[in-house]
Amino acid sequence: MRTIGAILFCAFCLVQSAAAQDSPIKLDGESFAKQFVGNPPNGDKLMEFVKETETFEKWTKLIGVRYQQLPGAGNEPKRVAQGMAQIVKATNPKANSSIIANESSSEAIIDFLTWPPSGEYLEFNVFRYVKSKGGNGVISVQFAKRFTSDTAPTIDQLKSLRKSWVYQAAELDMRVVHDLLGK
């Protein structure tokens, strides 16, 4: 199964597989390998990376980078984050999200914990949204972690993970994401 965010984005994507390639983005000091590339016909782009020891079909940590043209949201990062919060809530009414917006830089970070109807796993996500170069789209980075009943976190572990990942997303040099996407 894919992350909830990727499902929402890829529902209209034309999907292509990609050869494994290392990501220049580290998460918790770990390296990730490219496992998936989506190139929809409208020029949007999606790349997903999983831990080098995992597969795309069965992963516990994932990094996603996206370029999306979202004129309905004015290509505004805060509005895109708010839209994601609405999608998360509509998909899973018991899920909560939190948005941090930086009005001066027009950036936004959203984090949320959600799960599929089967309850087979919990998924924690952090997305950071910034305007693309030229302002005709939104660039994002996603950090996702899946927990199963065997690896279920405590509230304190989730709080610690949230604090760490929001910080890592905020500190990430987004030029790396722009370069990865070629946007």
FIBAGU-205060 format. One record per residue: residue number from 1; x, y, z of N, C-alpha, C in turn; residue in one letter. Coordinates in steps of 0.05 Angstrom, whole numbers, padded with zeros to 5 digits. Each point is the difference from the previous one (the first is absolute). Layout:
{atom NUM {X Y Z} {X Y Z} {X Y Z} 'A'}
...
This chain:
{atom 1 {00017 -00024 00000} {-00017 00024 00000} {00018 00025 00000} 'M'}
{atom 2 {-00011 00021 -00010} {00015 00025 -00002} {-00008 00018 00023} 'R'}
{atom 3 {00014 00021 00004} {-00007 00019 00021} {-00026 00014 -00008} 'T'}
{atom 4 {-00015 00009 00019} {-00025 00014 -00005} {00005 00024 -00019} 'I'}
{atom 5 {00021 00016 00006} {00006 00023 -00017} {00007 -00008 -00028} 'G'}
{atom 6 {00015 -00021 -00004} {00007 -00009 -00027} {-00025 -00010 -00015} 'A'}
{atom 7 {-00018 -00014 00014} {-00024 -00009 -00012} {-00016 00024 -00011} 'I'}
{atom 8 {-00002 00020 00016} {-00015 00024 -00008} {00012 00013 -00024} 'L'}
{atom 9 {00026 00001 -00001} {00014 00013 -00022} {00000 -00018 -00025} 'F'}
{atom 10 {00004 -00026 00004} {00004 -00018 -00022} {-00026 -00011 -00011} 'C'}
{atom 11 {-00023 00007 00011} {-00025 -00009 -00010} {-00003 00008 -00030} 'A'}
{atom 12 {00012 00022 -00007} {-00002 00010 -00027} {00027 -00001 -00014} 'F'}
{atom 13 {00020 -00014 00011} {00027 -00001 -00011} {00002 -00023 -00021} 'C'}
{atom 14 {00017 00004 -00019} {00009 -00021 -00017} {00026 -00010 00012} 'L'}
{atom 15 {00001 -00026 00009} {00021 -00010 00016} {00022 -00013 -00016} 'V'}
{atom 16 {00025 00005 00008} {00022 -00014 -00012} {00019 -00009 00022} 'Q'}
{atom 17 {00012 -00024 -00003} {00020 -00009 00019} {00027 00013 -00007} 'S'}
{atom 18 {00017 00001 00021} {00027 00012 -00004} {00020 -00018 00012} 'A'}
{atom 19 {00024 00000 -00011} {00022 -00016 00012} {00008 00013 00026} 'A'}
{atom 20 {00008 -00017 00019} {00009 00010 00026} {00023 00020 -00003} 'A'}
{atom 21 {-00001 00021 00015} {00020 00021 00000} {-00001 00013 00027} 'Q'}
{atom 22 {00023 00006 00011} {00001 00012 00027} {-00013 00028 -00001} 'D'}
{atom 23 {-00013 00007 00022} {-00011 00027 00004} {00021 00017 00014} 'S'}
{atom 24 {00002 00025 -00008} {00018 00018 00014} {-00012 00009 00027} 'P'}
{atom 25 {-00025 -00007 00004} {-00014 00008 00025} {00003 -00023 00020} 'I'}
{atom 26 {00010 00007 00024} {00002 -00019 00022} {-00022 00005 00019} 'K'}
{atom 27 {-00009 -00021 00014} {-00021 00003 00021} {00010 -00017 00023} 'L'}
{atom 28 {00003 00013 00023} {00011 -00013 00024} {00028 -00011 -00006} 'D'}
{atom 29 {00015 00013 -00018} {00027 -00009 -00007} {00001 -00024 -00018} 'G'}
{atom 30 {-00023 -00010 -00009} {-00001 -00024 -00017} {-00001 00007 -00029} 'E'}
{atom 31 {00011 -00018 -00017} {-00001 00003 -00029} {-00025 -00013 -00011} 'S'}
{atom 32 {-00009 00010 -00022} {-00024 -00011 -00013} {00006 -00004 -00030} 'F'}
{atom 33 {-00014 -00019 -00012} {00004 -00006 -00028} {-00026 00006 -00015} 'A'}
{atom 34 {00003 00011 -00024} {-00024 00007 -00017} {-00013 -00026 -00009} 'K'}
{atom 35 {-00026 -00002 00005} {-00015 -00024 -00007} {-00023 00005 -00019} 'Q'}
{atom 36 {-00008 00025 -00002} {-00025 00006 -00016} {00002 00028 -00011} 'F'}
{atom 37 {-00008 00003 -00025} {-00003 00026 -00013} {-00027 00001 -00015} 'V'}
{atom 38 {-00015 00021 00005} {-00025 00004 -00014} {00003 00025 -00017} 'G'}
{atom 39 {-00007 -00002 -00025} {00001 00022 -00019} {-00027 00004 -00014} 'N'}
{atom 40 {-00019 00013 00014} {-00026 00004 -00013} {00003 00019 -00024} 'P'}
{atom 41 {-00018 -00002 -00019} {00002 00015 -00025} {-00001 00031 00003} 'P'}
{atom 42 {-00010 00010 00023} {-00002 00029 00003} {00025 00013 00009} 'N'}
{atom 43 {00022 -00015 00003} {00026 00012 00008} {00006 -00002 00030} 'G'}
{atom 44 {-00019 -00010 00016} {00006 -00004 00028} {00019 -00024 00002} 'D'}
{atom 45 {00013 -00003 00024} {00020 -00021 00003} {00000 -00009 00029} 'K'}
{atom 46 {00005 -00026 00003} {00002 -00013 00026} {00023 -00019 00000} 'L'}
{atom 47 {00016 00000 00021} {00022 -00019 00004} {-00002 -00009 00029} 'M'}
{atom 48 {00002 -00027 00004} {-00001 -00011 00027} {00025 -00017 00005} 'E'}
{atom 49 {00010 00003 00024} {00025 -00014 00009} {-00007 -00016 00026} 'F'}
{atom 50 {00011 -00024 00002} {-00003 -00015 00024} {00027 -00007 00011} 'V'}
{atom 51 {00001 -00010 00025} {00026 -00008 00011} {00013 -00020 -00018} 'K'}
{atom 52 {00026 00001 -00001} {00015 -00018 -00018} {-00005 -00030 00006} 'E'}
{atom 53 {-00008 -00006 00024} {-00004 -00028 00008} {-00029 -00009 -00003} 'T'}
{atom 54 {-00017 00018 -00011} {-00029 -00006 -00003} {-00008 00001 -00030} 'E'}
{atom 55 {-00024 -00010 -00005} {-00011 00001 -00027} {-00023 00020 -00001} 'T'}
{atom 56 {-00007 00008 -00024} {-00022 00018 -00004} {-00026 -00012 00009} 'F'}
{atom 57 {-00002 -00026 -00003} {-00025 -00014 00007} {-00003 -00003 00030} 'E'}
{atom 58 {00022 00000 00014} {-00001 -00004 00030} {00022 00018 00012} 'K'}
{atom 59 {-00009 00023 00009} {00019 00019 00011} {-00009 00010 00028} 'W'}
{atom 60 {00018 00010 00015} {-00007 00013 00026} {00006 00030 00000} 'T'}
{atom 61 {00019 00009 -00017} {00006 00028 -00003} {00001 00007 -00029} 'K'}
{atom 62 {-00011 00024 -00007} {-00001 00008 -00028} {00005 00030 -00001} 'L'}
{atom 63 {00014 00008 -00021} {00003 00029 -00007} {-00012 00003 -00027} 'I'}
{atom 64 {-00018 00020 -00002} {-00013 00006 -00026} {00007 00029 -00007} 'G'}
{atom 65 {00004 00005 -00026} {00003 00028 -00009} {-00019 00003 -00023} 'V'}
{atom 66 {-00012 00024 -00002} {-00021 00005 -00020} {00002 00028 -00011} 'R'}
{atom 67 {-00008 00002 -00025} {-00005 00025 -00013} {-00029 -00002 -00009} 'Y'}
{atom 68 {-00017 00019 00009} {-00028 -00001 -00007} {-00009 00028 -00008} 'Q'}
{atom 69 {-00015 00001 -00022} {-00012 00025 -00008} {-00028 00000 00011} 'Q'}
{atom 70 {-00005 00018 00019} {-00026 00000 00014} {-00013 00028 -00001} 'L'}
{atom 71 {-00008 00008 -00024} {-00012 00027 -00003} {-00025 00004 00016} 'P'}
{atom 72 {-00015 -00022 00006} {-00023 00003 00017} {00006 00009 00028} 'G'}
{atom 73 {00025 -00005 00009} {00010 00010 00026} {00018 00024 -00004} 'A'}
{atom 74 {00001 00011 -00024} {00016 00023 -00006} {00030 -00007 00002} 'G'}
{atom 75 {00007 -00025 -00001} {00028 -00009 00003} {00012 00012 00026} 'N'}
{atom 76 {-00017 00003 00020} {00008 00011 00026} {00005 -00022 00020} 'E'}
{atom 77 {00024 -00003 00010} {00006 -00022 00019} {-00019 -00002 00024} 'P'}
{atom 78 {-00008 00022 00012} {-00018 -00002 00023} {-00027 -00011 -00009} 'K'}
{atom 79 {-00010 00009 -00022} {-00026 -00010 -00010} {00002 -00030 -00008} 'R'}
{atom 80 {00023 -00008 -00010} {00004 -00028 -00007} {00000 -00017 00025} 'V'}
{atom 81 {00013 00010 00021} {00001 -00015 00026} {-00028 -00001 00012} 'A'}
{atom 82 {-00015 00022 -00002} {-00028 -00001 00010} {-00017 -00020 -00016} 'Q'}
{atom 83 {00004 -00001 -00026} {-00014 -00019 -00017} {00007 -00029 00008} 'G'}
{atom 84 {00026 -00005 00005} {00008 -00026 00009} {-00013 -00007 00027} 'M'}
{atom 85 {-00002 00019 00018} {-00014 -00005 00026} {-00029 -00008 -00005} 'A'}
{atom 86 {-00013 00013 -00019} {-00028 -00006 -00006} {-00002 -00028 -00012} 'Q'}
{atom 87 {00018 -00008 -00017} {00000 -00026 -00013} {00005 -00022 00021} 'I'}
{atom 88 {00019 00005 00018} {00006 -00019 00021} {-00025 -00004 00017} 'V'}
{atom 89 {-00013 00021 00008} {-00024 -00001 00017} {-00023 -00014 -00015} 'K'}
{atom 90 {-00003 00006 -00026} {-00022 -00013 -00015} {00006 -00030 -00004} 'A'}
{atom 91 {00025 -00007 -00003} {00008 -00028 -00004} {-00002 -00016 00026} 'T'}
{atom 92 {00007 00014 00022} {00001 -00013 00026} {-00010 00020 00021} 'N'}
{atom 93 {-00026 00001 00006} {-00011 00020 00018} {00013 00001 00028} 'P'}
{atom 94 {00012 -00022 00008} {00012 00000 00027} {00029 00010 00000} 'K'}
{atom 95 {00011 00004 -00024} {00028 00010 -00002} {00001 00030 00005} 'A'}
{atom 96 {00021 00008 00013} {00005 00029 00005} {00025 00008 -00015} 'N'}
{atom 97 {00002 00026 -00005} {00024 00011 -00013} {00007 00026 00013} 'S'}
{atom 98 {00024 00009 -00005} {00010 00025 00011} {00015 00014 -00022} 'S'}
{atom 99 {-00005 00026 -00004} {00013 00016 -00021} {00016 00022 00013} 'I'}
{atom 100 {00025 00003 -00009} {00017 00023 00007} {00005 00015 -00025} 'I'}
{atom 101 {-00008 00026 -00001} {00004 00016 -00023} {00019 00023 00006} 'A'}
{atom 102 {00018 00005 -00019} {00018 00023 00002} {-00009 00020 -00020} 'N'}
{atom 103 {-00014 00020 00009} {-00012 00020 -00018} {00021 00015 -00016} 'E'}
{atom 104 {00023 00006 00013} {00020 00016 -00014} {00014 -00015 -00023} 'S'}
{atom 105 {00002 -00026 00003} {00013 -00016 -00021} {-00020 -00014 -00018} 'S'}
{atom 106 {-00025 00001 00007} {-00022 -00014 -00014} {00005 -00030 -00001} 'S'}
{atom 107 {00009 -00011 00022} {00004 -00029 00002} {-00019 -00011 00021} 'E'}
{atom 108 {-00005 -00026 -00001} {-00018 -00013 00019} {00009 -00028 00005} 'A'}
{atom 109 {-00004 -00009 00024} {00006 -00028 00008} {-00026 -00011 00012} 'I'}
{atom 110 {-00007 -00024 -00009} {-00023 -00014 00013} {00010 -00027 00009} 'I'}
{atom 111 {-00010 -00008 00023} {00006 -00027 00010} {-00026 -00013 00008} 'D'}
{atom 112 {-00002 -00026 -00003} {-00024 -00014 00008} {00006 -00030 00004} 'F'}
{atom 113 {-00017 -00012 00016} {00001 -00029 00004} {-00027 -00011 -00011} 'L'}
{atom 114 {00002 -00020 -00016} {-00024 -00011 -00012} {00003 -00030 -00003} 'T'}
{atom 115 {-00021 -00013 -00010} {00000 -00029 -00003} {-00021 -00008 -00020} 'W'}
{atom 116 {00004 -00023 -00014} {-00021 -00009 -00019} {-00023 -00012 00015} 'P'}
{atom 117 {-00023 -00004 -00013} {-00023 -00012 00013} {00006 -00027 00013} 'P'}
{atom 118 {00018 -00015 -00012} {00007 -00027 00010} {00015 00002 00027} 'S'}
{atom 119 {00012 00023 00005} {00015 00004 00025} {00026 -00016 00001} 'G'}
{atom 120 {00009 -00010 -00024} {00023 -00017 00000} {00026 00015 00007} 'E'}
{atom 121 {00000 00026 -00001} {00023 00016 00008} {-00009 00028 00007} 'Y'}
{atom 122 {00018 00014 00014} {-00003 00029 00005} {00021 00013 -00018} 'L'}
{atom 123 {-00006 00023 -00010} {00020 00014 -00017} {00002 00029 00010} 'E'}
{atom 124 {00024 00008 00007} {00006 00027 00007} {00013 00014 -00023} 'F'}
{atom 125 {-00009 00024 -00007} {00010 00016 -00023} {00006 00028 00008} 'N'}
{atom 126 {00022 00010 -00012} {00007 00028 00001} {00004 00009 -00029} 'V'}
{atom 127 {-00014 00021 -00008} {00004 00012 -00027} {00009 00029 00004} 'F'}
{atom 128 {00020 00008 -00015} {00007 00028 -00001} {-00005 00010 -00029} 'R'}
{atom 129 {-00015 00022 -00002} {-00007 00011 -00026} {00014 00028 -00004} 'Y'}
{atom 130 {00011 00004 -00023} {00011 00026 -00008} {-00008 00006 -00029} 'V'}
{atom 131 {00000 00025 -00007} {-00007 00007 -00028} {00023 -00010 -00018} 'K'}
{atom 132 {-00007 -00008 -00024} {00020 -00007 -00019} {00014 00025 -00011} 'S'}
{atom 133 {00023 -00004 -00013} {00013 00022 -00013} {-00019 00010 -00021} 'K'}
{atom 134 {-00005 00026 -00002} {-00019 00011 -00019} {-00028 00001 00011} 'G'}
{atom 135 {-00006 -00014 00022} {-00026 00002 00013} {-00023 -00015 -00014} 'G'}
{atom 136 {00007 -00016 -00020} {-00022 -00013 -00015} {-00007 -00027 00011} 'N'}
{atom 137 {00010 -00007 00023} {-00006 -00026 00013} {00009 00000 00029} 'G'}
{atom 138 {-00002 -00023 00012} {00008 -00003 00028} {00019 -00024 00001} 'V'}
{atom 139 {00022 00003 00013} {00020 -00021 00005} {-00005 -00009 00029} 'I'}
{atom 140 {00002 -00027 00003} {-00003 -00010 00028} {00019 -00023 00005} 'S'}
{atom 141 {00006 -00003 00025} {00014 -00024 00010} {-00018 -00013 00021} 'V'}
{atom 142 {00000 -00026 -00001} {-00017 -00016 00019} {00018 -00019 00015} 'Q'}
{atom 143 {-00003 -00002 00026} {00012 -00021 00016} {-00023 -00017 00010} 'F'}
{atom 144 {00001 -00026 -00003} {-00021 -00018 00009} {00012 -00023 00015} 'A'}
{atom 145 {-00014 -00008 00021} {00008 -00024 00016} {-00025 -00017 00005} 'K'}
{atom 146 {00003 -00026 -00004} {-00022 -00019 00005} {00007 -00016 00025} 'R'}
{atom 147 {-00021 -00003 00016} {00001 -00016 00024} {-00020 -00023 -00003} 'F'}
{atom 148 {00008 -00024 00008} {-00019 -00022 00000} {-00006 -00007 00030} 'T'}
{atom 149 {-00017 -00019 00004} {-00006 -00007 00028} {00026 -00009 00015} 'S'}
{atom 150 {00019 -00011 -00015} {00025 -00008 00013} {00018 00024 00006} 'D'}
{atom 151 {-00004 00022 -00014} {00018 00023 00005} {-00015 00025 00009} 'T'}
{atom 152 {-00024 -00004 00011} {-00017 00023 00008} {00015 00018 00019} 'A'}
{atom 153 {00000 00026 -00005} {00014 00019 00017} {-00017 00008 00024} 'P'}
{atom 154 {00014 00010 00020} {-00013 00012 00023} {-00006 00029 -00007} 'T'}
{atom 155 {-00016 00014 00015} {-00006 00028 -00004} {00026 00016 00002} 'I'}
{atom 156 {00017 -00006 00019} {00026 00014 00003} {00018 -00004 -00024} 'D'}
{atom 157 {00000 -00024 -00012} {00016 -00006 -00023} {-00011 00016 -00024} 'Q'}
{atom 158 {-00026 00002 -00003} {-00012 00016 -00022} {00007 00029 00003} 'L'}
{atom 159 {-00002 00010 00025} {00007 00028 00005} {00029 00006 -00008} 'K'}
{atom 160 {00017 -00018 00008} {00029 00003 -00006} {00005 -00001 -00030} 'S'}
{atom 161 {-00013 -00019 -00014} {00002 -00003 -00028} {-00010 00025 -00014} 'L'}
{atom 162 {-00023 00010 00008} {-00011 00024 -00012} {00019 00023 00003} 'R'}
{atom 163 {00010 00005 00023} {00019 00022 00005} {00024 -00003 -00018} 'K'}
{atom 164 {00012 -00023 -00001} {00024 -00005 -00016} {-00006 00004 -00030} 'S'}
{atom 165 {-00021 -00012 -00010} {-00006 00001 -00029} {-00009 00028 -00009} 'W'}
{atom 166 {-00015 00014 00016} {-00008 00027 -00007} {00025 00017 -00002} 'V'}
{atom 167 {00018 -00003 00019} {00025 00015 00000} {00017 -00007 -00025} 'Y'}
{atom 168 {00002 -00027 -00006} {00016 -00008 -00023} {-00012 00011 -00026} 'Q'}
{atom 169 {-00027 00000 -00002} {-00013 00011 -00024} {00005 00030 -00002} 'A'}
{atom 170 {-00002 00014 00022} {00004 00029 00000} {00028 00007 -00007} 'A'}
{atom 171 {00019 -00016 00008} {00029 00006 -00004} {00010 -00009 -00027} 'E'}
{atom 172 {-00015 -00017 -00014} {00008 -00011 -00026} {00005 00023 -00020} 'L'}
{atom 173 {00022 -00001 -00014} {00005 00019 -00021} {-00017 -00008 -00024} 'D'}
{atom 174 {-00021 00014 -00005} {-00019 -00007 -00021} {00011 00002 -00028} 'M'}
{atom 175 {00024 00012 -00003} {00013 00000 -00027} {00006 -00029 -00008} 'R'}
{atom 176 {00005 -00017 00020} {00005 -00028 -00007} {-00025 -00013 -00012} 'V'}
{atom 177 {-00023 00007 00010} {-00026 -00011 -00011} {-00005 00012 -00027} 'V'}
{atom 178 {00005 00026 -00004} {-00003 00012 -00026} {00018 -00014 -00020} 'H'}
{atom 179 {00025 -00005 00007} {00019 -00013 -00018} {-00009 -00029 -00006} 'D'}
{atom 180 {-00009 -00015 00020} {-00009 -00027 -00005} {-00022 -00001 -00021} 'L'}
{atom 181 {-00018 00019 00003} {-00024 00000 -00018} {00006 00014 -00027} 'L'}
{atom 182 {00022 00014 -00001} {00006 00016 -00024} {-00019 00023 -00004} 'G'}
{atom 183 {-00010 00010 00022} {-00020 00023 -00001} {00010 00023 00016} 'K'}
